[in-house]
Amino acid sequence: LKVLNDYFSQQENMELIVVENELSFNTKKAHAPWLKLISHNYVDENDFVLCWDLDLLPRDKNVVFDTSLLSEKNINLCFDTSVVLGHPRFNNNFYFNSGLIGIPKCMRSFTEEVYNLYAPGAYPSYEQYYLNDHLAHNKKDVCVLPNSYNTLQHNGPLFQNADFQHYTWQCLFNNTRDELIKKHYERYFRY
């Protein structure tokens, strides 16, 4: 959180708001990742919400998030890079990772519908599979953001060169996610 506070303090027109799991709009007491889908409830005065999982970290202080790439008419998502490497798909519609999701106000009712239909309570089910299914079923267009904004895999040039690195998986060489985030924290503030 210290990295993200520092990073967003330097970004123009982007305010960091931390949403905690116990807040009142989470009527289903769903696992924290589901809160992205109801994020407009927490920041009702905003026309656009860009949601980050807390393990999505900027490579360094100099990386600039290009807000001109965001659509104000469609949901904004990154392609899930784990699919590229052949990880099993839980369903045929799984393409996008919602660790980073931009939700314009016109899509608010759509994402809240996904929450209301599918949020499974405190069980840590992955909200992105339900979101992908609902996008496909309703034939919704997605604004696809660069892979470098939500890169999942730790072993390879895509991750090493990514602007934003998503420390979701345990990686090779016996490094855990927590160890990777600690190293990232030290590197971020050192450079």
C-alpha positions as CSV (number, residue, x, y, z in Angstrom):
1,L,0.0,0.0,0.0
2,K,2.9,2.4,0.6
3,V,4.1,1.9,-3.0
4,L,0.6,2.6,-4.3
5,N,0.2,5.7,-2.1
6,D,3.5,7.0,-3.3
7,Y,2.8,6.2,-6.9
8,F,-0.7,7.7,-7.0
9,S,0.4,10.9,-5.2
10,Q,2.5,11.6,-8.3
11,Q,-0.2,10.9,-10.9
12,E,-2.3,13.7,-12.3
13,N,-6.1,13.4,-12.1
14,M,-5.9,10.0,-10.3
15,E,-6.9,9.7,-6.6
16,L,-6.2,6.5,-4.6
17,I,-9.1,5.3,-2.5
18,V,-8.7,2.1,-0.5
19,V,-11.9,0.0,-0.2
20,E,-12.0,-2.4,2.7
21,N,-14.0,-5.6,2.7
22,E,-16.2,-4.9,5.7
23,L,-17.9,-1.8,4.2
24,S,-21.7,-1.7,4.1
25,F,-22.2,-1.9,0.3
26,N,-20.9,-5.5,0.4
27,T,-24.3,-6.9,1.1
28,K,-23.2,-10.5,0.3
29,K,-20.1,-10.2,2.5
30,A,-18.2,-11.4,-0.6
31,H,-14.5,-11.9,-0.8
32,A,-12.6,-8.7,-1.3
33,P,-11.9,-9.1,-5.1
34,W,-15.6,-8.9,-5.8
35,L,-15.7,-5.3,-4.5
36,K,-14.3,-4.0,-7.8
37,L,-17.6,-4.8,-9.4
38,I,-19.5,-2.5,-7.0
39,S,-16.8,0.1,-6.7
40,H,-19.0,3.0,-7.9
41,N,-21.0,2.7,-4.7
42,Y,-17.9,3.7,-2.8
43,V,-17.0,6.6,-5.0
44,D,-20.3,7.7,-6.3
45,E,-19.2,11.2,-7.3
46,N,-16.7,9.8,-9.8
47,D,-17.6,9.2,-13.5
48,F,-14.9,6.6,-13.9
49,V,-13.3,4.1,-11.5
50,L,-10.0,2.3,-12.2
51,C,-9.7,-0.7,-9.8
52,W,-6.4,-2.3,-8.9
53,D,-5.8,-5.4,-6.9
54,L,-3.3,-4.5,-4.1
55,D,-0.7,-6.8,-5.6
56,L,-0.7,-4.9,-8.9
57,L,2.4,-2.7,-8.6
58,P,4.1,-0.1,-10.8
59,R,7.6,-1.2,-11.9
60,D,9.0,2.1,-10.6
61,K,8.1,5.7,-9.8
62,N,8.7,6.8,-13.4
63,V,6.0,4.6,-15.0
64,V,3.0,6.7,-16.2
65,F,-0.4,5.1,-16.6
66,D,-1.8,6.3,-19.9
67,T,-5.3,7.3,-19.1
68,S,-6.0,8.1,-22.8
69,L,-6.2,4.4,-23.5
70,L,-9.2,4.0,-21.2
71,S,-12.7,3.8,-22.8
72,E,-15.6,5.7,-21.3
73,K,-18.1,3.5,-23.1
74,N,-16.8,0.0,-22.4
75,I,-15.3,-2.0,-19.5
76,N,-11.5,-1.8,-19.6
77,L,-9.6,-5.0,-19.0
78,C,-6.3,-6.6,-19.8
79,F,-6.0,-10.0,-21.5
80,D,-5.0,-12.7,-19.0
81,T,-1.4,-13.6,-19.8
82,S,-1.7,-16.9,-18.0
83,V,-3.9,-18.0,-20.9
84,V,-1.1,-17.4,-23.3
85,L,1.1,-19.8,-21.4
86,G,-1.5,-22.6,-21.6
87,H,-2.8,-22.7,-18.1
88,P,-6.1,-24.6,-17.9
89,R,-9.2,-22.4,-18.5
90,F,-12.0,-22.8,-16.1
91,N,-14.4,-22.0,-18.9
92,N,-14.4,-21.3,-22.6
93,N,-15.1,-17.6,-22.1
94,F,-12.1,-16.8,-20.0
95,Y,-9.9,-14.1,-21.6
96,F,-9.6,-11.2,-19.3
97,N,-8.1,-10.7,-15.9
98,S,-9.9,-8.3,-13.6
99,G,-7.0,-7.5,-11.3
100,L,-7.1,-4.2,-13.2
101,I,-10.5,-3.0,-14.4
102,G,-11.7,0.4,-15.5
103,I,-15.4,0.9,-15.1
104,P,-17.1,3.9,-16.6
105,K,-20.3,5.0,-14.9
106,C,-22.3,3.8,-17.9
107,M,-21.2,0.2,-17.1
108,R,-21.9,0.5,-13.4
109,S,-25.2,-1.4,-13.6
110,F,-23.6,-4.2,-15.6
111,T,-20.8,-4.9,-13.1
112,E,-23.2,-4.6,-10.2
113,E,-25.4,-7.1,-11.9
114,V,-22.5,-9.6,-12.0
115,Y,-22.0,-9.0,-8.3
116,N,-25.7,-9.4,-7.5
117,L,-26.0,-12.6,-9.6
118,Y,-22.9,-14.4,-8.8
119,A,-21.0,-13.1,-5.7
120,P,-20.6,-16.3,-3.6
121,G,-20.1,-14.9,-0.2
122,A,-16.9,-15.1,1.7
123,Y,-15.7,-18.1,-0.4
124,P,-12.7,-16.8,-2.4
125,S,-14.0,-17.7,-5.8
126,Y,-12.4,-15.7,-8.7
127,E,-14.8,-13.0,-9.7
128,Q,-13.1,-12.7,-13.1
129,Y,-14.5,-16.0,-14.4
130,Y,-18.1,-14.8,-13.7
131,L,-17.3,-11.4,-15.2
132,N,-15.9,-13.1,-18.4
133,D,-18.9,-15.3,-18.7
134,H,-21.3,-12.4,-18.3
135,L,-19.4,-10.3,-20.9
136,A,-19.5,-13.1,-23.4
137,H,-23.2,-13.9,-22.7
138,N,-24.3,-10.3,-23.2
139,K,-21.9,-9.8,-26.2
140,K,-20.3,-6.7,-24.5
141,D,-17.3,-5.1,-26.1
142,V,-14.2,-4.8,-24.0
143,C,-11.5,-2.1,-24.3
144,V,-8.4,-4.2,-24.1
145,L,-5.5,-2.5,-22.2
146,P,-1.9,-3.4,-22.8
147,N,-0.6,-6.6,-21.3
148,S,2.1,-4.6,-19.6
149,Y,-0.5,-3.1,-17.3
150,N,-1.4,-6.4,-15.7
151,T,1.3,-9.0,-16.3
152,L,0.9,-12.2,-14.3
153,Q,3.9,-14.4,-15.1
154,H,7.2,-13.9,-13.3
155,N,9.6,-15.8,-15.5
156,G,10.1,-14.1,-18.8
157,P,10.6,-10.9,-20.7
158,L,6.9,-9.9,-20.6
159,F,7.0,-9.7,-16.8
160,Q,10.4,-8.1,-16.6
161,N,9.5,-5.4,-19.0
162,A,6.0,-4.8,-17.8
163,D,5.0,-1.3,-16.6
164,F,2.7,-2.8,-14.0
165,Q,3.4,-6.3,-12.5
166,H,0.7,-8.4,-10.9
167,Y,2.1,-10.5,-8.1
168,T,-0.7,-13.1,-8.2
169,W,1.0,-16.4,-8.6
170,Q,3.8,-18.1,-6.7
171,C,6.6,-18.3,-9.1
172,L,9.6,-20.5,-9.9
173,F,12.8,-20.6,-7.9
174,N,10.9,-21.0,-4.6
175,N,10.0,-17.3,-4.3
176,T,6.6,-16.7,-2.8
177,R,4.4,-13.7,-3.7
178,D,5.2,-12.0,-0.4
179,E,8.9,-12.3,-1.0
180,L,8.5,-10.8,-4.5
181,I,6.5,-7.9,-3.2
182,K,9.0,-7.2,-0.5
183,K,11.8,-7.1,-3.1
184,H,9.7,-4.9,-5.3
185,Y,9.1,-2.5,-2.4
186,E,12.8,-2.2,-1.6
187,R,13.6,-1.7,-5.3
188,Y,10.8,0.9,-5.9
189,F,11.9,3.1,-3.0
190,R,15.6,2.6,-3.7
191,Y,15.4,3.8,-7.3
